[in-house]
């Protein structure tokens, strides 16, 4: 179960960290729709394959993996919010 939680944390970090990274890159891109579409396909594919491999064994493992995924979402939001606030503060100075 611990490995399922760690896998969920990894999948969530990849998914939501990748989303944050994509938004930052797409803002400066010539064709932002390509960034968003490509990122979505990659992030969803990796995440769904991960959930499938973990959840194929038992639904309990899948549930623990989803809990790790949601926890990773909270951590990524907290980390990126703090980082973005620091960058905004530096730009004001």
N, C-alpha and C positions, 0 to 999 in steps of 0.2 A: 504494500500500500504506500510505503514511503517513496518508492520509485515512481509510482503513478502520480503522486503529489509533485515530485520533482519534475517529472515529464510535463505535467500541466503547467507548472511555473515556467518551464522552458518554452513551451508552446505559446503561452500567453505573452511572455516577454518578446518572443519573435514576432507574434502577430501585432501587438499594440506598439511595440518599439518600432517595428517596420512601418506601421501606419504613421507614427510621428515623423519618422525619417522621410517618408514619402511626401507628406504634406510640406515639410521644409524644402525638399528638393523641387517639388512640382510648382511651388510659387515662383521660382526663378526659371523654370523651363519654358522653352518655346511652345511645346505641345504638352501641357499639363495632363490632358486626358489620357495620353499614352502612359504617363507615369502612374496615374491612379489605376487604370485598367490593368496594366502589367503587374503592379504591386498587389492588387486585389487577387488576381489569379494565382500568383505565387504564394501569397500568405494563406489564402483559403486552401490551396492544394496541400501545402505542408501541414497545416493545422488539421484538416480533415483526415489525412493519412495517419497522422499521429494519434488522433482520437480513435480511429478505426483499429489501429494496431493495439492500442492499450485497452480499448473497450471490447475487443473480440474475445478476450479471456473471460471477463465477467462484468456485469453492470456496476458492481461496487467499485471496481477499478476505474471505470469510466466516470463515475460520480466523483471520486476523489480527484481524478484528473481535471474535471471541470472546476472543482473547487480551487485547485492550483491555478487554473487558467484565470479565474475571476480574481484571485489574490494578486496574480501578476498584473492584471489590469490596474488594480488599485496602486500597486507599487510603481508602475510605469507612469501613471498619472501624477503621482506625488513627485517622482524624480523629474519628469519633464516640466512640470509646473514650476518647481523650484529653479530649475536651470533656465527656463524662459524668463522668469522674473529677474534673475540675476543679469541676463543679457539685456533686458529692457532697462534695468537700473544703470548698467554700464553705458548704454547708448545715451541716456539722459545726461550723464556726466561729461 
